């Protein structure tokens, strides 16, 4: 099924395509250590260090969703190592979920920005619920171990802004003397029954300090996008930002991976976007495609994502897939 060219509430559609080639499932849920992903594996972050690929993914386990670690040398075969974070104590901002672990190495120290929330759905599925908050941990290396830094609050939700409901983590890029984090933001508007989702930029010169959030998002809140993974193409000096689109038919669900492009990290145009992966080119999930994480592998760009397979749009029992784009990337 193609991502829609029109949505019932008028949310914008992506009419161009940059079609990825799907390889299929590379990590299945259910056999993680201690049952850590017994009910699902999703929300992937893939990074590389010293020739080894690491994957953080949200394992839906017996006590909640936690960031889990897997390791690979070929991107197709993954060794599961179990959770790298634990739930916080009652009353902590990550008391019910400590998940989606985005990493950044500043050349020496490893930093993780992860999603915490004190709210989840029923105790059967324990799906993280608003607010989504960005929390901080430090690692001894790319595989951890990770130590939470509860005294560090990178940024948080603020009433009457485009990030009034969520500020969840995203990719960190160094630009000049500051760091930019492309975080996910959610708010509401009076004429829509659906929350509005977009991406914003937070800035800092200290990865263990406070970040300053730009007053406007990089795209209108009506775009309905969340989670960011970026790739820089030196052949044409262009940034490509891969993100998850939330579609709508009988209900809302993630229906596609989109890509935006710009030659300026600070300036993005909503018209410059295309569909990368949806039901038309995914080999195993016809309706629902989860968030992307991209990493270069030789002359191709690997795109990791999660999906529930078939016609399902469920948050549960998802697996992790892999698709590819040839390099260099050019806007369609």
ChimeraX attribute file (.defattr): number of C-alpha atoms within 10 A of each C-alpha:
attribute: neighborCount
match mode: 1-to-1
recipient: residues
	/A:1	14
	/A:2	15
	/A:3	28
	/A:4	17
	/A:5	11
	/A:6	15
	/A:7	13
	/A:8	10
	/A:9	13
	/A:10	9
	/A:11	16
	/A:12	17
	/A:13	20
	/A:14	22
	/A:15	14
	/A:16	17
	/A:17	15
	/A:18	17
	/A:19	18
	/A:20	21
	/A:21	18
	/A:22	19
	/A:23	16
	/A:24	18
	/A:25	20
	/A:26	16
	/A:27	23
	/A:28	19
	/A:29	20
	/A:30	20
	/A:31	15
	/A:32	22
	/A:33	14
	/A:34	13
	/A:35	16
	/A:36	27
	/A:37	31
	/A:38	19
	/A:39	22
	/A:40	27
	/A:41	32
	/A:42	33
	/A:43	24
	/A:44	27
	/A:45	26
	/A:46	24
	/A:47	18
	/A:48	16
	/A:49	11
	/A:50	6
	/A:51	9
	/A:52	13
	/A:53	18
	/A:54	22
	/A:55	25
	/A:56	28
	/A:57	29
	/A:58	26
	/A:59	31
	/A:60	30
	/A:61	22
	/A:62	16
	/A:63	16
	/A:64	25
	/A:65	32
	/A:66	31
	/A:67	30
	/A:68	29
	/A:69	26
	/A:70	20
	/A:71	20
	/A:72	16
	/A:73	13
	/A:74	11
	/A:75	19
	/A:76	13
	/A:77	12
	/A:78	18
	/A:79	14
	/A:80	20
	/A:81	15
	/A:82	21
	/A:83	24
	/A:84	18
	/A:85	22
	/A:86	19
	/A:87	20
	/A:88	18
	/A:89	11
	/A:90	10
	/A:91	9
	/A:92	13
	/A:93	22
	/A:94	25
	/A:95	18
	/A:96	27
	/A:97	30
	/A:98	29
	/A:99	33
	/A:100	28
	/A:101	32
	/A:102	26
	/A:103	23
	/A:104	20
	/A:105	15
	/A:106	9
	/A:107	6
	/A:108	8
	/A:109	12
	/A:110	18
	/A:111	24
	/A:112	25
	/A:113	26
	/A:114	26
	/A:115	27
	/A:116	31
	/A:117	25
	/A:118	22
	/A:119	18
	/A:120	18
	/A:121	11
	/A:122	9
	/A:123	10
	/A:124	10
	/A:125	19
	/A:126	19
	/A:127	17
	/A:128	21
	/A:129	15
	/A:130	14
	/A:131	21
	/A:132	26
	/A:133	26
	/A:134	31
	/A:135	28
	/A:136	25
	/A:137	21
	/A:138	20
	/A:139	18
	/A:140	13
	/A:141	14
	/A:142	21
	/A:143	17
	/A:144	16
	/A:145	13
	/A:146	18
	/A:147	15
	/A:148	18
	/A:149	13
	/A:150	13
	/A:151	10
	/A:152	15
	/A:153	15
	/A:154	23
	/A:155	20
	/A:156	19
	/A:157	20
	/A:158	13
	/A:159	9
	/A:160	10
	/A:161	15
	/A:162	26
	/A:163	28
	/A:164	16
	/A:165	23
	/A:166	24
	/A:167	28
	/A:168	28
	/A:169	30
	/A:170	29
	/A:171	20
	/A:172	23
	/A:173	15
	/A:174	14
	/A:175	11
	/A:176	8
	/A:177	8
	/A:178	12
	/A:179	18
	/A:180	23
	/A:181	22
	/A:182	27
	/A:183	25
	/A:184	26
	/A:185	29
	/A:186	26
	/A:187	21
	/A:188	19
	/A:189	12
	/A:190	7
	/A:191	6
	/A:192	10
	/A:193	9
	/A:194	15
	/A:195	14
	/A:196	23
	/A:197	27
	/A:198	26
	/A:199	29
	/A:200	27
	/A:201	24
	/A:202	23
	/A:203	22
	/A:204	18
	/A:205	16
	/A:206	12
	/A:207	19
	/A:208	16
	/A:209	13
	/A:210	16
	/A:211	20
	/A:212	15
	/A:213	20
	/A:214	12
	/A:215	12
	/A:216	14
	/A:217	23
	/A:218	18
	/A:219	19
	/A:220	18
	/A:221	23
	/A:222	18
	/A:223	19
	/A:224	23
	/A:225	27
	/A:226	26
	/A:227	26
	/A:228	26
	/A:229	23
	/A:230	22
	/A:231	17
	/A:232	18
	/A:233	15
	/A:234	10
	/A:235	10
	/A:236	12
	/A:237	11
	/A:238	18
	/A:239	20
	/A:240	22
	/A:241	23
	/A:242	27
	/A:243	26
	/A:244	26
	/A:245	28
	/A:246	22
	/A:247	26
	/A:248	19
	/A:249	11
	/A:250	7
	/A:251	7
	/A:252	11
	/A:253	18
	/A:254	24
	/A:255	27
	/A:256	29
	/A:257	26
	/A:258	25
	/A:259	27
	/A:260	21
	/A:261	25
	/A:262	18
	/A:263	14
	/A:264	10
	/A:265	18
	/A:266	10
	/A:267	11
	/A:268	18
	/A:269	12
	/A:270	13
	/A:271	14
	/A:272	15
	/A:273	24
	/A:274	21
	/A:275	24
	/A:276	26
	/A:277	29
	/A:278	26
	/A:279	19
	/A:280	15
	/A:281	17
	/A:282	27
	/A:283	17
	/A:284	18
	/A:285	24
	/A:286	22
	/A:287	24
	/A:288	28
	/A:289	28
	/A:290	31
	/A:291	27
	/A:292	31
	/A:293	27
	/A:294	24
	/A:295	20
	/A:296	17
	/A:297	14
	/A:298	9
	/A:299	10
	/A:300	14
	/A:301	19
	/A:302	24
	/A:303	26
	/A:304	27
	/A:305	27
	/A:306	29
	/A:307	31
	/A:308	24
	/A:309	20
	/A:310	13
	/A:311	13
	/A:312	15
	/A:313	21
	/A:314	13
	/A:315	20
	/A:316	19
	/A:317	22
	/A:318	28
	/A:319	24
	/A:320	22
	/A:321	27
	/A:322	23
	/A:323	23
	/A:324	21
	/A:325	19
	/A:326	15
	/A:327	14
	/A:328	13
	/A:329	19
	/A:330	13
	/A:331	16
	/A:332	11
